[in-house]
Amino acid sequence: MNRKNKLFLFALVFPLTFFIGVIVSLTIGLRGDENVQIDWLIVFVVAIVTDFFITWWHIRDEERHKGAS
């Protein structure tokens, strides 16, 4: 998988992982305070880490499949 395809996959998955980050941030906010706020640092960290993991997983599976053929 070349660099352009990796970046495309990363950009394609990012909105989903961003939404997951918002949900995680809201969940953390609900547990600790009456005034629920979104912590944007948590949102971006969760989104980027999850996105890197999904992209890595896809690349690894593609390389395994290519090697098995």
DRENDREN-298247 format. One record per residue: residue number from 1; x, y, z of N, C-alpha, C, O in turn; residue in three letters. Coordinates in Angstrom, 3 decimals. Atoms other than C-alpha are relative to their C-alpha. Layout:
BEGIN
[NUM, [X, Y, Z], [X, Y, Z], [X, Y, Z], [X, Y, Z], "ALA"]
...
This chain:
BEGIN
[1, [0.860, -1.169, 0.000], [0.000, 0.000, 0.000], [0.903, 1.228, 0.000], [1.768, 1.372, 0.864], "MET"]
[2, [-0.870, -1.165, 0.078], [1.568, 3.270, -1.044], [-0.478, 1.116, 0.938], [-1.555, 1.035, 1.528], "ASN"]
[3, [0.255, -1.086, -0.942], [1.648, 6.488, 0.951], [-1.305, 0.730, -0.300], [-2.017, 1.122, 0.624], "ARG"]
[4, [1.227, -0.706, 0.372], [-1.206, 8.112, -0.991], [-1.235, -0.771, 0.475], [-2.184, -0.171, 0.979], "LYS"]
[5, [1.123, 0.813, -0.456], [-3.552, 5.209, -0.218], [-0.115, -0.006, 1.525], [-1.220, -0.016, 2.068], "ASN"]
[6, [0.014, -0.039, -1.461], [-2.538, 5.248, 3.455], [-0.611, 1.310, 0.502], [-1.424, 1.310, 1.426], "LYS"]
[7, [0.553, -1.294, -0.397], [-3.303, 8.966, 3.736], [-1.494, 0.090, -0.313], [-2.258, 0.668, 0.460], "LEU"]
[8, [1.413, 0.002, 0.361], [-6.621, 8.490, 1.943], [-0.806, -0.802, 1.023], [-1.872, -0.363, 1.456], "PHE"]
[9, [0.680, 0.807, -1.002], [-7.603, 5.710, 4.355], [-0.072, 0.742, 1.327], [-1.110, 0.737, 1.989], "LEU"]
[10, [-0.026, -0.765, -1.243], [-6.550, 7.854, 7.313], [-1.047, 1.110, -0.032], [-1.773, 1.303, 0.944], "PHE"]
[11, [0.967, -1.092, 0.127], [-8.649, 10.788, 6.040], [-1.435, -0.520, -0.070], [-2.360, 0.145, 0.396], "ALA"]
[12, [1.332, 0.570, 0.125], [-11.598, 8.541, 5.282], [-0.538, -0.461, 1.356], [-1.730, -0.321, 1.628], "LEU"]
[13, [0.413, 0.543, -1.291], [-11.696, 6.998, 8.763], [-0.058, 1.087, 1.078], [-0.727, 0.898, 2.093], "VAL"]
[14, [-0.109, -1.022, -1.040], [-10.970, 10.223, 10.689], [-1.346, 0.530, 0.495], [-1.501, 0.677, 1.707], "PHE"]
[15, [1.274, -0.499, -0.545], [-14.577, 11.551, 10.872], [-0.672, -0.977, 0.968], [-1.248, -0.560, 1.973], "PRO"]
[16, [0.565, 1.005, -0.901], [-15.740, 8.288, 12.444], [0.746, -0.011, 1.328], [0.123, -0.052, 2.389], "LEU"]
[17, [-0.774, 0.028, -1.238], [-12.913, 8.284, 14.959], [-0.154, 1.303, 0.784], [-0.078, 1.302, 2.012], "THR"]
[18, [0.260, -1.277, -0.671], [-13.543, 11.970, 15.708], [-1.309, -0.088, 0.786], [-1.390, 0.375, 1.924], "PHE"]
[19, [1.282, 0.191, -0.672], [-17.146, 11.100, 16.557], [0.161, -0.900, 1.229], [-0.437, -0.639, 2.272], "PHE"]
[20, [-0.282, 0.879, -1.138], [-15.909, 8.280, 18.802], [0.690, 0.792, 1.116], [0.393, 0.599, 2.295], "ILE"]
[21, [-0.676, -0.841, -0.985], [-13.623, 10.802, 20.523], [-0.956, 0.928, 0.728], [-0.810, 1.148, 1.931], "GLY"]
[22, [1.005, -0.862, -0.635], [-16.564, 13.140, 21.172], [-0.826, -0.808, 0.999], [-1.095, -0.347, 2.108], "VAL"]
[23, [0.774, 0.858, -0.903], [-18.560, 10.277, 22.676], [0.808, -0.343, 1.256], [0.271, -0.315, 2.363], "ILE"]
[24, [-0.854, 0.311, -1.154], [-15.619, 9.303, 24.921], [0.135, 1.218, 0.903], [0.051, 1.093, 2.125], "VAL"]
[25, [-0.143, -1.218, -0.789], [-15.136, 12.905, 26.031], [-1.282, 0.324, 0.766], [-1.225, 0.705, 1.935], "SER"]
[26, [1.265, -0.246, -0.686], [-18.823, 13.326, 26.838], [-0.241, -1.008, 1.119], [-0.768, -0.657, 2.174], "LEU"]
[27, [0.153, 1.024, -1.028], [-18.833, 10.054, 28.755], [0.861, 0.318, 1.215], [0.413, 0.181, 2.353], "THR"]
[28, [-0.886, -0.384, -1.105], [-15.865, 11.177, 30.836], [-0.564, 1.213, 0.719], [-0.511, 1.286, 1.947], "ILE"]
[29, [0.576, -1.198, -0.601], [-17.546, 14.546, 31.400], [-1.241, -0.293, 0.826], [-1.474, 0.369, 1.837], "GLY"]
[30, [1.204, 0.356, -0.745], [-20.783, 12.932, 32.568], [0.325, -0.649, 1.343], [-0.432, -0.514, 2.304], "LEU"]
[31, [-0.348, 0.714, -1.230], [-19.005, 10.880, 35.199], [0.503, 0.933, 1.088], [0.369, 0.622, 2.271], "ARG"]
[32, [-0.680, -0.800, -1.007], [-17.245, 13.752, 36.920], [-0.624, 1.316, 0.378], [-0.276, 1.868, 1.422], "GLY"]
[33, [0.437, -1.364, -0.246], [-19.220, 16.967, 36.742], [-1.446, 0.168, -0.421], [-1.949, -0.558, -1.279], "ASP"]
[34, [1.372, -0.316, 0.405], [-22.701, 18.421, 36.535], [-0.011, 0.770, -1.317], [-0.932, 0.625, -2.121], "GLU"]
[35, [-0.103, -0.802, 1.214], [-21.597, 20.798, 33.794], [0.822, -0.784, -1.023], [2.049, -0.834, -0.940], "ASN"]
[36, [-0.673, 0.857, 0.977], [-20.790, 18.550, 30.832], [0.579, 0.861, -1.117], [-0.132, 1.631, -1.761], "VAL"]
[37, [-0.686, -0.706, 1.073], [-18.232, 19.971, 28.429], [0.861, -0.984, -0.768], [1.299, -2.003, -0.234], "GLN"]
[38, [-0.867, 0.833, 0.822], [-16.271, 18.477, 25.584], [1.439, 0.461, 0.196], [1.756, 1.638, 0.028], "ILE"]
[39, [-1.430, -0.274, -0.124], [-12.551, 18.281, 26.256], [0.631, -0.322, -1.360], [0.804, -1.488, -1.714], "ASP"]
[40, [-0.462, 0.190, 1.382], [-11.121, 18.808, 22.770], [1.329, -0.721, -0.081], [1.606, -1.389, -1.077], "TRP"]
[41, [-1.263, 0.726, -0.008], [-7.709, 17.477, 23.713], [-0.258, -1.510, 0.024], [0.375, -2.270, -0.709], "LEU"]
[42, [0.361, 1.422, -0.058], [-9.259, 14.130, 24.641], [-0.587, -0.451, -1.329], [-0.273, -1.541, -1.807], "ILE"]
[43, [0.632, 0.353, 1.277], [-11.323, 14.150, 21.436], [1.062, -0.247, -1.065], [1.024, -1.271, -1.747], "VAL"]
[44, [-1.013, 0.142, 1.043], [-8.309, 14.680, 19.178], [0.968, -1.155, 0.283], [1.375, -1.860, -0.640], "PHE"]
[45, [-0.910, 1.104, -0.330], [-6.070, 12.231, 21.042], [-0.674, -1.341, -0.290], [-0.068, -2.219, -0.904], "VAL"]
[46, [0.719, 1.248, 0.261], [-8.703, 9.483, 20.926], [-0.182, -0.205, -1.496], [0.000, -1.316, -1.996], "VAL"]
[47, [0.226, 0.113, 1.444], [-9.470, 10.229, 17.264], [1.277, -0.396, -0.734], [1.249, -1.286, -1.584], "ALA"]
[48, [-1.243, 0.276, 0.712], [-5.850, 10.196, 16.129], [0.536, -1.391, 0.352], [0.965, -2.129, -0.535], "ILE"]
[49, [-0.500, 1.321, -0.393], [-4.834, 7.125, 18.149], [-0.862, -1.104, -0.614], [-0.334, -2.087, -1.132], "VAL"]
[50, [0.888, 1.003, 0.585], [-7.899, 5.176, 17.007], [0.175, -0.072, -1.503], [0.175, -1.163, -2.074], "THR"]
[51, [-0.190, -0.029, 1.451], [-7.385, 6.271, 13.407], [1.308, -0.669, -0.400], [1.336, -1.440, -1.359], "ASP"]
[52, [-1.270, 0.671, 0.286], [-3.720, 5.214, 13.444], [-0.127, -1.506, 0.175], [0.409, -2.271, -0.627], "PHE"]
[53, [0.170, 1.429, -0.243], [-4.723, 1.845, 14.909], [-0.785, -0.664, -1.131], [-0.392, -1.727, -1.612], "PHE"]
[54, [0.810, 0.573, 1.079], [-7.422, 1.221, 12.270], [0.797, -0.044, -1.297], [0.749, -1.041, -2.017], "ILE"]
[55, [-0.809, -0.036, 1.215], [-5.086, 2.281, 9.453], [1.090, -1.069, 0.057], [1.306, -1.779, -0.925], "THR"]
[56, [-1.035, 1.018, -0.158], [-2.272, 0.071, 10.805], [-0.585, -1.397, -0.160], [0.004, -2.246, -0.829], "TRP"]
[57, [0.651, 1.313, 0.076], [-4.655, -2.877, 11.176], [-0.333, -0.357, -1.450], [-0.109, -1.484, -1.890], "TRP"]
[58, [0.357, 0.241, 1.404], [-5.881, -2.503, 7.593], [1.248, -0.286, -0.841], [1.235, -1.197, -1.668], "HIS"]
[59, [-1.242, 0.199, 0.756], [-2.333, -2.234, 6.196], [0.593, -1.373, 0.320], [1.054, -2.077, -0.579], "ILE"]
[60, [-0.535, 1.285, -0.411], [-1.217, -5.268, 8.193], [-0.788, -1.147, -0.631], [-0.201, -2.108, -1.128], "ARG"]
[61, [0.827, 1.047, 0.606], [-4.158, -7.359, 6.976], [0.206, -0.075, -1.506], [0.222, -1.165, -2.078], "ASP"]
[62, [-0.216, -0.014, 1.438], [-3.579, -6.267, 3.388], [1.340, -0.645, -0.346], [1.427, -1.399, -1.315], "GLU"]
[63, [-1.306, 0.598, 0.251], [0.108, -7.223, 3.567], [-0.021, -1.507, 0.251], [0.629, -2.260, -0.474], "GLU"]
[64, [0.134, 1.444, -0.244], [-0.782, -10.621, 5.075], [-0.709, -0.685, -1.155], [-0.306, -1.758, -1.604], "ARG"]
[65, [0.778, 0.576, 1.089], [-3.324, -11.249, 2.360], [0.843, -0.040, -1.290], [0.788, -1.002, -2.056], "HIS"]
[66, [-0.862, -0.060, 1.180], [-0.856, -10.178, -0.321], [1.097, -1.053, 0.089], [1.449, -1.667, -0.918], "LYS"]
[67, [-1.054, 0.993, -0.189], [1.843, -12.441, 1.165], [-0.501, -1.435, -0.115], [0.251, -2.332, -0.496], "GLY"]
[68, [0.573, 1.347, 0.067], [-0.488, -15.434, 1.310], [-0.353, -0.398, -1.427], [-0.465, -1.586, -1.730], "ALA"]
[69, [0.403, 0.309, 1.386], [-1.418, -15.169, -2.372], [1.136, -0.504, -0.839], [0.948, -0.802, -2.018], "SER"]
